[in-house]
Amino acid sequence: MIRVLLADDQDLVRAGLRMILESQDDLEVVGEAGTGEDAVRLSASERPDVVVMDIRMPGLDGLEATRRILAAPGPWPHVLMLTTFDSDEYLRAALSAGAAGFLLKTAPPNRLIDGVRVVAAGEALLAPALTRRLIADYLGYPATNHAGRLAALTPREVEVLELMARGLSNTQIAAALHVGDATVKTHVNRLFQKLAVRDRVQAVIVAYECGLAVRPTA
């Protein structure tokens, strides 16, 4: 069961999100927050697996709420950002805050359901090309080579990290390496621990910082 916290300042939006998510047997809404402050408080008390967070809320917005949630003692939830604005600026801000996914409110219900499952599994919910471009822009160019950070990884884990930085999912990585999905998941979890990162987005950022991944040209 994936435990979900909803954070949005509009009651009707939260009610709609709850209805969509609780139509699925594996999703449970454990709380609703109408403000960023409530989201931080409920995240600490309810320990959800995923927080579906509106970016724009009065007072403490979703970006700052995300930063505070992820700065608290772990275990940390995965944050899926929701917004009505398709903006690179918001995308970059969400990545910088530590969000694992970014979804427009105009997305169909099945996209929200899939998105919650994706980020709960440690994946990043962004199109691969968009992920690469935004992370490269966020880090700046050229990337500083700190290859020493990769010293704790096995050669296979480095290979998996490089494929993650290209935007490949676990299933795609498994196909590329001719191994099972469970094997890839094990490698991903181990490199998360060794790099001291929370999720896939942070791991990909490390890949750029270490020079393992290069800035895309488009």
C-alpha positions in Angstrom: 0.0 0.0 0.0 1.3 3.4 -1.0 0.5 6.1 1.6 -0.2 9.5 0.1 -0.5 13.0 1.6 -2.3 15.6 -0.5 -1.3 19.3 -0.2 -3.4 21.9 -2.1 -5.1 25.1 -0.9 -8.4 24.3 -2.8 -10.8 21.9 -1.1 -12.4 20.8 -4.4 -9.0 19.9 -5.9 -8.0 17.8 -2.9 -11.4 16.1 -2.9 -10.9 15.3 -6.6 -7.4 14.0 -6.1 -8.5 11.8 -3.2 -11.3 10.3 -5.3 -8.9 9.5 -8.1 -6.2 8.0 -5.9 -8.5 6.0 -3.6 -10.1 4.3 -6.6 -6.9 2.2 -6.7 -6.4 -0.7 -4.3 -2.8 0.1 -3.7 -3.1 3.8 -2.9 -4.3 5.2 0.4 -4.7 9.0 1.2 -3.5 9.4 4.8 -4.0 13.1 5.1 -4.9 16.4 3.5 -3.1 19.8 3.9 -4.6 23.1 2.8 -1.4 25.0 3.5 2.4 24.5 3.2 2.7 24.6 7.0 0.1 21.8 7.3 1.9 19.8 4.7 5.1 19.9 6.7 3.3 19.0 10.0 1.3 16.2 8.5 4.4 14.8 6.7 6.2 14.5 10.0 3.2 12.9 11.8 1.8 10.6 9.1 5.0 9.5 7.4 3.5 9.2 3.9 5.4 7.5 1.0 4.4 10.2 -1.4 3.4 13.9 -1.0 1.3 15.3 -3.9 2.2 19.0 -3.5 0.7 22.0 -5.2 3.5 24.5 -6.0 1.5 27.7 -5.5 -0.2 28.0 -2.1 -0.7 31.2 0.1 1.9 31.7 2.8 4.4 28.8 2.7 4.4 27.6 -0.9 4.9 24.1 -2.1 8.5 24.6 -3.0 9.5 25.8 0.5 7.3 23.2 2.1 9.1 20.5 0.1 12.5 21.8 1.3 11.4 21.7 4.9 9.9 18.2 4.6 13.1 16.9 3.0 15.3 18.7 5.5 13.6 16.9 8.4 14.9 13.6 9.8 14.2 10.7 7.5 12.7 8.5 6.2 11.6 11.1 3.6 8.6 10.9 1.3 8.9 11.3 -2.4 7.3 14.6 -3.5 5.2 14.9 -6.6 4.7 18.5 -7.6 1.4 19.7 -9.2 1.0 23.0 -11.0 -1.2 24.6 -13.5 1.8 26.4 -15.1 4.0 24.6 -17.7 7.1 26.6 -16.9 10.8 25.7 -17.0 11.3 28.0 -14.1 8.9 26.0 -12.0 10.5 22.7 -13.2 14.0 23.9 -12.1 12.7 25.2 -8.8 11.0 21.9 -8.1 14.1 19.9 -8.9 16.2 22.3 -6.7 13.7 21.8 -3.8 14.2 18.0 -4.1 11.0 17.0 -5.8 11.0 13.6 -7.5 8.3 14.4 -10.0 6.5 17.3 -11.7 2.9 17.0 -13.1 0.5 19.5 -14.6 -3.0 19.6 -13.1 -4.4 19.3 -16.6 -3.0 15.7 -16.8 -5.5 12.9 -17.1 -6.4 10.9 -13.9 -4.4 7.9 -15.0 -1.3 10.0 -15.3 -1.7 11.1 -11.7 -2.1 7.5 -10.5 0.9 6.3 -12.5 2.9 9.3 -11.3 2.3 8.5 -7.6 3.4 4.9 -8.3 6.4 6.0 -10.3 7.8 8.4 -7.7 7.0 5.9 -4.9 9.3 3.4 -6.6 12.1 5.9 -6.7 11.8 6.9 -10.3 11.7 10.5 -11.6 8.5 11.6 -13.2 9.8 13.7 -16.1 10.3 13.0 -19.8 13.9 11.8 -20.2 15.0 14.5 -22.6 13.4 17.2 -20.4 15.1 15.7 -17.3 18.5 15.8 -18.9 18.1 19.4 -20.1 16.8 20.8 -16.9 19.3 19.0 -14.7 22.2 20.2 -16.9 20.8 23.8 -16.8 20.4 23.6 -13.1 23.9 22.4 -12.5 25.5 24.9 -15.0 28.1 24.1 -17.5 30.7 22.8 -17.6 30.2 20.3 -14.8 32.9 20.1 -12.2 34.6 16.7 -12.2 34.5 15.2 -8.7 35.0 11.6 -9.8 36.1 10.7 -6.3 32.5 10.7 -5.2 32.0 7.6 -7.4 34.9 5.6 -5.8 32.5 3.7 -3.5 30.5 2.4 -6.5 31.2 -0.9 -8.2 31.8 -0.7 -12.0 28.3 -2.1 -12.6 26.7 0.6 -10.3 28.6 3.3 -12.2 27.2 1.8 -15.4 23.7 1.9 -14.0 24.1 5.5 -12.8 25.3 6.5 -16.3 22.2 5.0 -17.8 20.0 6.6 -15.3 21.5 10.0 -16.2 20.5 9.3 -19.8 16.9 9.1 -18.7 16.4 5.4 -18.8 13.9 3.7 -16.5 14.8 0.6 -14.5 13.1 -1.6 -17.1 15.1 0.0 -19.9 18.3 -0.3 -18.0 17.6 -4.0 -17.4 17.1 -4.5 -21.1 20.3 -2.6 -22.0 22.4 -4.6 -19.5 20.6 -7.9 -20.2 19.6 -8.4 -16.5 16.4 -8.6 -14.6 14.4 -5.7 -13.2 15.1 -6.9 -9.7 18.8 -6.8 -10.2 18.7 -3.2 -11.5 16.5 -2.2 -8.5 19.2 -3.7 -6.2 22.0 -1.8 -7.9 19.9 1.5 -7.8 19.2 1.1 -4.1 22.8 0.4 -3.3 24.1 3.4 -5.2 21.5 5.6 -3.5 22.9 4.5 -0.2 26.6 4.9 -1.2 26.0 8.4 -2.7 23.7 9.4 0.2 20.9 10.5 -2.1 17.1 10.2 -1.6 16.0 9.5 -5.0 16.7 9.2 -8.7 16.7 12.9 -9.5 19.4 13.5 -6.8 21.4 10.5 -8.2 21.3 11.9 -11.7 22.5 15.3 -10.4 25.5 13.6 -8.8 26.2 12.0 -12.2 26.4 15.5 -13.7 28.4 16.9 -10.8 30.9 14.1 -11.2 31.3 14.5 -14.9 29.8 11.0 -15.6 27.1 12.6 -17.7 27.6 15.3 -20.2 25.3 18.2 -20.9 22.9 17.5 -23.7 23.0 19.7 -26.8 19.2 19.7 -27.2 
